[in-house]
Amino acid sequence: MERMIRLLKNVAVSAVCIGLAAGCSTTQRTTQSPRTAIEQLLISEAVLRSLPAESQRMLSIPSGAGVILNTAGISPDQALLQKILVGWLGKQGFSVQKDEKNATYRINVIVNAMGTEFGSDFFGMPPASSQFIPVSLPELAIYKAQFQTGYVKFYLDIFKLPSEQFVQSTPVFLAETYYNNHTLLLFISFTRTDLASPPQMSIFRKAVNTGDTPAEDVWRAVIP
């Protein structure tokens, strides 16, 4: 009888411990859109960083010339690249045209790669469930890291119009961005990123930069 009581006590203590462990978890949906805000920032900031402030050494065409852009690549985000290039070329003094009849040069934008990469490291106990245990055990991470990288690589082929004479292929435009999240001992979490203004997903929201580079000059609306 005493052994039975001791066994019941052990079962009860085990059930309480399992219940407490199951309660120490949070649920978070990664995104409500096809791409998360962080993924969008990783791509768009990589494009901006790939473009030099001055184009004199990159483009062998006279300043003020009329140009038209054609973009080719596999990435579904290449339309964003083209629009950013339109603004960059305008800042360099070129006149970007919609009609090839008004342009003296055509710039073919060849997109080699444009997107994000994801990787992770994990040390601990993964989520577990069993028909012998009445509750599912959550993930218990002693150390967990998730790595996201934004990457863009492209170059420009330039032709003179209307003769279609080849002028040049530019050097490759290349840039990367990153957003890495780390978790220690279940509850200690921190982020390392070079994004200028990543979204803050915490209870205490701060309008500060969490990356390694100075924050960009932004207007941020903060709702108390």
N, C-alpha and C positions, 0 to 999 in steps of 0.2 A: 504493500500500500504506500509506504514511504517513497519507494522508487517511482511509483506511478505519479505521486504528487510532484516529485522533483522533475520528472520528465515533462509534466504539464507546465511547470514554471519555466523550464528552458524553452519550450515551444512558445509560450506567451512572450518571453523576453525577445526571442528571435523575431516574432511577428512584429513587435513594437519597433525593433531596430530596422527591419525591412520597410515598415511603413514610414519611419522618419527619413530613411534614405530616399524612398520614392517621393517624398514631399519636397526634397531639396533640389528641385529642378525648375527650370523656366522654359516656356515655349515661345518661340519667336519665328514669325514667318519671314523668310529671307527677302521677299519682294512682292509687290502688288502689281508690277509691270514687267514687260518682257526682259528688260535689263534693270538691275538695281541702280540707284543713284551713284553708288561708288563705282560700279562698272562703267557708267557713262562718263564720270569724271576721269577715270583711268584712261579711257580712250581719247577724250577731247583734250585733256592736258598733255598727253603724249604727242598729239598732233601739233599743238601750239609750241611745244618745246623742240620739236624737230625743225622748226623754221627759224633761220637766223634773222637777226634784226636788219641786216643789210644784205642785198642780193647782188651787189656789183660783181662779186667773184663767182657767183653761181650761175648767172644767166648772161649769155652772150648776145643780147638783143638791146637795142637802144632804149633808154628811158623815154616814156611817153608813147611807146608803140602800142597799137591796138592788138590785143591778143584774144583768143578764144580757147576755152578749156574743154577737153574731153577726158573723162576718167574711166579707167578700165581696171577691174579687179574682181576677186571672189567675194570680198567682204560686203555685207549688207550696209555697212556704215560708211561706204565710200562717198555717199552724197554729202555727208558732214565734212569730209576732207576737202571736197571740191569747194564748198561754201567758204571754209576757212581760207583756202588758197586764194579765192577771189578777193577777200579782204586783205590778205597779205600782199598780193600783187598790186592792189590799189594803193596801199601804203608805200610801195616801192616806186610809184609813179607811172605804172602801166594802166592802160585803159582796157578793161575787160569787156568784151562785146558778146552779145547773144547771137548775132548773125555773122557767119564767116565772111560775108561780103564786106563787112566793115572792119575786118581784122587783117593785119599784115603778117601775123604769126599765129600758128596753132600749137598749143602746148598739150601733149598727151601725158596725162598723169597715170603712171603705171604703179598700181598698188600691189606690192609683193605680199604684205601682211598687215592686218589691222584688226585688233581684237584684244581679248584678255586671256590669261592663263591662270589656273587655280591649282594649288597643291596644299597638302596638310601633313602635319606630324601629330602623333597621338601616343601618349603613354598613360595607361590606367586601365580601368575596366569599361568595356563598351556596353551599350544598352543590352539588357538580357531579359528574356521572358521564358516561362516554363509552365507546362500544365500542372506541375506539382507545387508551384508557388502562386498564391492568389493574386499577387500584384506584379507588375513589370518593374524591373530595376532600371533606373535611369543611368545615363553615362556618368561615370565617376572619373574625372580627368585629373591626374596628378600633374601632367603637362600636356597642353594642346596648343597647336599653332596652325593658323590658316593663312596661306600666302596667296595674294592676288597681284598680278602684274598686268599693266597695260602696255601694249607694244604696237608700234607703227613703223613701217619701212616702205618707202616708195621712191621713185625717181621721175624726172621729167624728160620727155623727148620733145624737141622743139623743131618745127618745120616752118619755112618761109612760104607765104601765100602770095599769089595763087600757084606758084610754080611747084609746090610740094618739095622744095629743096631742103634736105636735111641740114640742120644747123648744129645741133649738139645734143648729147645726153648728159644731164647733170650728174654730179655725184649723188650717192644715195642719201636721202633724208631719213634719219633713224633716231628714235627716242623711246625711253621706257619710263613708266611710273610704277609705284608699288603701294599696296595697302595690306599690312600684316597685322593680324590679331593674335594675341597670346593669352593663354589662361593657365594659372598656376594654382594648384591645391584647391580646385573646384571653384573658388570665389574670386581670386585675384586676377583681374583682367586688365590688359593694357594694349594700346595700338601704336604701331610705328608706321608712318606714311610720309610721302613727300608731296601729297596733294595739298593744295593751298587752303581749301575750305571744305573738308569732308563733313558729312552729316554726323551729328553727335547723337548716339543712341544710348543715353544714360539718363538717370533720374535728374542729376544736376547738369543742366545744359549751360555751356560756356561758349561765348563767341571768341574762341581763341584757336590758334593753329596748333595741331598736334603733330605736325611733321617735323622734318629736319631743316626746312627752308623757311624764310620769312613769309608771313601770310600776305596774300595779295590785298590790294586796296579794294575792299568791298563794302557795300551798304547792306547791312543785315538787319532785318526786322525781328526783334525779340519780343515775344508775347509773355508777360509775367504770369 
